[in-house]
């Protein structure tokens, strides 16, 4: 997670300053007590500041960063790669599996923009929650393997255009180059079955004035409802109306916690209908979901939501 700009975000290093008091010198023979006291006070006030170590320099770009070499292999999507180190495993991660990787990313101009290697901590994420080039490429790998990927903009954050007003902000555009080491992966829990009524709102669902529809799958044990500003903890799965699951805390194996005023309007409205312990299926029209936002699932969305906790 948390898309891979979730994955590809830069971390900062915090440095601590420490200070220690110098020890007072023994009075020399013939020194007066006042002189010794002055020296002692001066020494006691002396502080030694330990400077933080310099931040590690950027990892140099590989010599073939500008374009995939002739010996690189490629797929129909335009993804290209070379194997830098053979792996020790014999299984490949699936699209929904959770992978642990070390990686470094550069633009084709050789500028490093992100690196778990530089941060000194591997990254872990579901493989279907990152850019398309990662989702496709890492599935080709086995544990212990290292690959270099050339990912075209269409499989990353878009192509660079001279008229892009946001070109200087956010993730880099155009072809990106990544060195990726697949350390390990965990098979995701089995995804829930696609609801039989996912294609359209059934007759037994209740509608609100906004167009939101829902029906209770299992009754809750609580009596209180969250408010529009409550923080809730839920398990959920979401599908498009053609039955494609695009997100699931169930598959990730961990519930999600968030403020109801920080999510799509359909969630803000729908969760307020629920009580703790309840599971509800919610049909959210597009204008209450992502409203045609690029990179997000389009059309009406269907969610199965279990409300686990309310924090007002």
TIKOL-220082 format. One record per residue (C-alpha): residue in three letters; x, y, z. Coordinates in steps of 0.5 Angstrom, whole numbers, plus 500, padded with zeros to 3 digits. Layout:
N
<pt ala, <X, Y, Z>>
...
This chain:
312
<pt unk, <500, 500, 500>>
<pt unk, <498, 504, 503>>
<pt unk, <499, 504, 489>>
<pt unk, <507, 504, 489>>
<pt unk, <508, 511, 490>>
<pt unk, <506, 508, 496>>
<pt unk, <511, 503, 495>>
<pt unk, <516, 509, 491>>
<pt unk, <516, 514, 496>>
<pt unk, <523, 517, 499>>
<pt unk, <524, 516, 506>>
<pt unk, <528, 522, 510>>
<pt unk, <534, 520, 516>>
<pt unk, <533, 523, 522>>
<pt unk, <540, 524, 526>>
<pt unk, <541, 525, 533>>
<pt unk, <546, 530, 537>>
<pt unk, <549, 528, 543>>
<pt unk, <553, 532, 548>>
<pt unk, <557, 529, 554>>
<pt unk, <560, 533, 560>>
<pt unk, <568, 533, 560>>
<pt unk, <571, 531, 566>>
<pt unk, <574, 536, 571>>
<pt unk, <582, 536, 571>>
<pt unk, <585, 535, 578>>
<pt unk, <588, 541, 581>>
<pt unk, <596, 542, 580>>
<pt unk, <600, 543, 586>>
<pt unk, <600, 550, 588>>
<pt unk, <594, 552, 585>>
<pt unk, <589, 555, 589>>
<pt unk, <582, 552, 591>>
<pt unk, <579, 558, 587>>
<pt unk, <583, 557, 581>>
<pt unk, <581, 549, 581>>
<pt unk, <574, 551, 582>>
<pt unk, <574, 555, 576>>
<pt unk, <577, 550, 572>>
<pt unk, <572, 545, 574>>
<pt unk, <566, 549, 572>>
<pt unk, <569, 551, 565>>
<pt unk, <570, 544, 564>>
<pt unk, <564, 542, 567>>
<pt unk, <560, 547, 562>>
<pt unk, <564, 544, 556>>
<pt unk, <560, 540, 551>>
<pt unk, <562, 535, 546>>
<pt unk, <557, 535, 540>>
<pt unk, <557, 529, 536>>
<pt unk, <555, 531, 528>>
<pt unk, <551, 526, 525>>
<pt unk, <554, 522, 520>>
<pt unk, <553, 524, 512>>
<pt unk, <547, 521, 509>>
<pt unk, <549, 516, 504>>
<pt unk, <550, 518, 497>>
<pt unk, <545, 516, 491>>
<pt unk, <546, 509, 488>>
<pt unk, <550, 510, 481>>
<pt unk, <545, 509, 475>>
<pt unk, <547, 502, 471>>
<pt unk, <551, 504, 465>>
<pt unk, <545, 501, 461>>
<pt unk, <540, 506, 464>>
<pt unk, <538, 510, 458>>
<pt unk, <535, 504, 454>>
<pt unk, <534, 496, 455>>
<pt unk, <540, 493, 452>>
<pt unk, <540, 488, 446>>
<pt unk, <540, 482, 451>>
<pt unk, <534, 484, 454>>
<pt unk, <527, 480, 454>>
<pt unk, <521, 484, 453>>
<pt unk, <513, 482, 454>>
<pt unk, <508, 484, 449>>
<pt unk, <506, 490, 454>>
<pt unk, <513, 493, 453>>
<pt unk, <516, 491, 459>>
<pt unk, <523, 489, 458>>
<pt unk, <528, 486, 463>>
<pt unk, <535, 482, 464>>
<pt unk, <536, 477, 470>>
<pt unk, <542, 480, 474>>
<pt unk, <542, 474, 479>>
<pt unk, <539, 467, 479>>
<pt unk, <534, 466, 484>>
<pt unk, <534, 460, 489>>
<pt unk, <526, 459, 489>>
<pt unk, <522, 455, 484>>
<pt unk, <515, 458, 485>>
<pt unk, <513, 465, 483>>
<pt unk, <508, 470, 486>>
<pt unk, <501, 471, 484>>
<pt unk, <498, 478, 483>>
<pt unk, <495, 478, 490>>
<pt unk, <501, 475, 494>>
<pt unk, <505, 480, 499>>
<pt unk, <512, 481, 496>>
<pt unk, <518, 483, 500>>
<pt unk, <523, 486, 496>>
<pt unk, <529, 491, 496>>
<pt unk, <529, 496, 490>>
<pt unk, <532, 502, 487>>
<pt unk, <529, 506, 481>>
<pt unk, <532, 511, 476>>
<pt unk, <530, 515, 471>>
<pt unk, <533, 514, 464>>
<pt unk, <537, 520, 465>>
<pt unk, <540, 517, 471>>
<pt unk, <537, 520, 477>>
<pt unk, <535, 516, 482>>
<pt unk, <528, 517, 485>>
<pt unk, <527, 512, 490>>
<pt unk, <531, 506, 494>>
<pt unk, <529, 501, 499>>
<pt unk, <537, 499, 499>>
<pt unk, <539, 506, 501>>
<pt unk, <534, 506, 506>>
<pt unk, <536, 500, 509>>
<pt unk, <530, 497, 510>>
<pt unk, <526, 492, 505>>
<pt unk, <519, 494, 502>>
<pt unk, <513, 489, 503>>
<pt unk, <506, 490, 499>>
<pt unk, <501, 486, 496>>
<pt unk, <503, 486, 488>>
<pt unk, <497, 488, 486>>
<pt unk, <497, 495, 489>>
<pt unk, <503, 498, 485>>
<pt unk, <504, 500, 478>>
<pt unk, <503, 495, 473>>
<pt unk, <510, 494, 471>>
<pt unk, <511, 492, 478>>
<pt unk, <505, 487, 478>>
<pt unk, <507, 484, 471>>
<pt unk, <515, 484, 472>>
<pt unk, <515, 481, 479>>
<pt unk, <511, 475, 478>>
<pt unk, <516, 473, 473>>
<pt unk, <521, 472, 479>>
<pt unk, <523, 467, 484>>
<pt unk, <525, 468, 491>>
<pt unk, <533, 470, 491>>
<pt unk, <533, 473, 484>>
<pt unk, <535, 480, 482>>
<pt unk, <532, 483, 475>>
<pt unk, <533, 490, 472>>
<pt unk, <526, 492, 469>>
<pt unk, <525, 498, 464>>
<pt unk, <518, 500, 465>>
<pt unk, <515, 504, 460>>
<pt unk, <511, 510, 462>>
<pt unk, <504, 507, 460>>
<pt unk, <506, 501, 466>>
<pt unk, <508, 506, 471>>
<pt unk, <506, 514, 472>>
<pt unk, <505, 516, 465>>
<pt unk, <509, 519, 459>>
<pt unk, <512, 525, 460>>
<pt unk, <509, 531, 456>>
<pt unk, <511, 538, 455>>
<pt unk, <504, 541, 457>>
<pt unk, <504, 537, 463>>
<pt unk, <503, 542, 468>>
<pt unk, <504, 537, 474>>
<pt unk, <511, 534, 471>>
<pt unk, <515, 537, 476>>
<pt unk, <511, 534, 482>>
<pt unk, <509, 527, 484>>
<pt unk, <512, 521, 481>>
<pt unk, <517, 521, 475>>
<pt unk, <514, 520, 468>>
<pt unk, <516, 516, 462>>
<pt unk, <520, 510, 462>>
<pt unk, <523, 508, 469>>
<pt unk, <529, 503, 471>>
<pt unk, <529, 499, 477>>
<pt unk, <533, 494, 480>>
<pt unk, <529, 489, 484>>
<pt unk, <531, 483, 489>>
<pt unk, <525, 479, 491>>
<pt unk, <527, 477, 498>>
<pt unk, <521, 473, 499>>
<pt unk, <513, 473, 498>>
<pt unk, <507, 470, 502>>
<pt unk, <501, 467, 499>>
<pt unk, <495, 472, 500>>
<pt unk, <489, 469, 503>>
<pt unk, <484, 466, 498>>
<pt unk, <479, 472, 496>>
<pt unk, <472, 472, 497>>
<pt unk, <467, 469, 492>>
<pt unk, <464, 474, 487>>
<pt unk, <457, 476, 489>>
<pt unk, <452, 474, 485>>
<pt unk, <448, 480, 485>>
<pt unk, <455, 484, 483>>
<pt unk, <452, 487, 476>>
<pt unk, <446, 491, 479>>
<pt unk, <442, 493, 485>>
<pt unk, <438, 487, 487>>
<pt unk, <430, 489, 489>>
<pt unk, <432, 487, 496>>
<pt unk, <437, 492, 497>>
<pt unk, <435, 499, 500>>
<pt unk, <436, 506, 497>>
<pt unk, <438, 512, 499>>
<pt unk, <436, 519, 496>>
<pt unk, <443, 520, 494>>
<pt unk, <443, 513, 490>>
<pt unk, <447, 509, 495>>
<pt unk, <444, 502, 495>>
<pt unk, <445, 497, 501>>
<pt unk, <443, 490, 504>>
<pt unk, <445, 487, 510>>
<pt unk, <449, 480, 510>>
<pt unk, <449, 479, 517>>
<pt unk, <446, 483, 523>>
<pt unk, <451, 486, 528>>
<pt unk, <451, 486, 536>>
<pt unk, <452, 493, 537>>
<pt unk, <447, 499, 537>>
<pt unk, <451, 505, 536>>
<pt unk, <453, 508, 529>>
<pt unk, <459, 511, 527>>
<pt unk, <458, 519, 525>>
<pt unk, <461, 522, 519>>
<pt unk, <468, 524, 523>>
<pt unk, <468, 517, 526>>
<pt unk, <475, 513, 525>>
<pt unk, <473, 506, 524>>
<pt unk, <476, 499, 523>>
<pt unk, <473, 494, 518>>
<pt unk, <474, 488, 513>>
<pt unk, <472, 489, 506>>
<pt unk, <472, 487, 499>>
<pt unk, <471, 491, 493>>
<pt unk, <469, 489, 486>>
<pt unk, <467, 493, 479>>
<pt unk, <460, 491, 476>>
<pt unk, <463, 486, 472>>
<pt unk, <466, 482, 478>>
<pt unk, <473, 484, 478>>
<pt unk, <476, 485, 485>>
<pt unk, <480, 491, 485>>
<pt unk, <481, 491, 493>>
<pt unk, <481, 487, 499>>
<pt unk, <483, 488, 506>>
<pt unk, <481, 480, 507>>
<pt unk, <486, 478, 502>>
<pt unk, <491, 483, 505>>
<pt unk, <490, 479, 511>>
<pt unk, <489, 486, 515>>
<pt unk, <483, 490, 517>>
<pt unk, <483, 497, 515>>
<pt unk, <483, 503, 520>>
<pt unk, <481, 510, 517>>
<pt unk, <477, 516, 518>>
<pt unk, <470, 516, 515>>
<pt unk, <471, 524, 512>>
<pt unk, <477, 521, 509>>
<pt unk, <474, 516, 504>>
<pt unk, <470, 516, 498>>
<pt unk, <463, 519, 499>>
<pt unk, <459, 513, 498>>
<pt unk, <463, 510, 504>>
<pt unk, <462, 516, 509>>
<pt unk, <455, 515, 508>>
<pt unk, <454, 507, 507>>
<pt unk, <458, 506, 514>>
<pt unk, <454, 511, 518>>
<pt unk, <448, 506, 517>>
<pt unk, <452, 500, 520>>
<pt unk, <453, 498, 527>>
<pt unk, <459, 494, 530>>
<pt unk, <459, 487, 528>>
<pt unk, <455, 488, 522>>
<pt unk, <457, 486, 515>>
<pt unk, <453, 490, 509>>
<pt unk, <454, 489, 501>>
<pt unk, <454, 497, 499>>
<pt unk, <453, 499, 491>>
<pt unk, <456, 505, 490>>
<pt unk, <454, 509, 484>>
<pt unk, <460, 513, 480>>
<pt unk, <459, 520, 483>>
<pt unk, <459, 517, 490>>
<pt unk, <466, 513, 488>>
<pt unk, <472, 516, 484>>
<pt unk, <468, 520, 479>>
<pt unk, <472, 518, 473>>
<pt unk, <478, 519, 477>>
<pt unk, <484, 517, 472>>
<pt unk, <487, 510, 475>>
<pt unk, <481, 509, 479>>
<pt unk, <476, 503, 478>>
<pt unk, <470, 506, 474>>
<pt unk, <463, 506, 474>>
<pt unk, <459, 503, 480>>
<pt unk, <463, 499, 485>>
<pt unk, <460, 494, 490>>
<pt unk, <463, 493, 497>>
<pt unk, <462, 488, 502>>
<pt unk, <464, 491, 509>>
<pt unk, <464, 488, 516>>
<pt unk, <464, 494, 521>>
<pt unk, <469, 491, 527>>
<pt unk, <470, 498, 531>>
<pt unk, <468, 505, 532>>
<pt unk, <473, 510, 535>>
<pt unk, <469, 517, 536>>
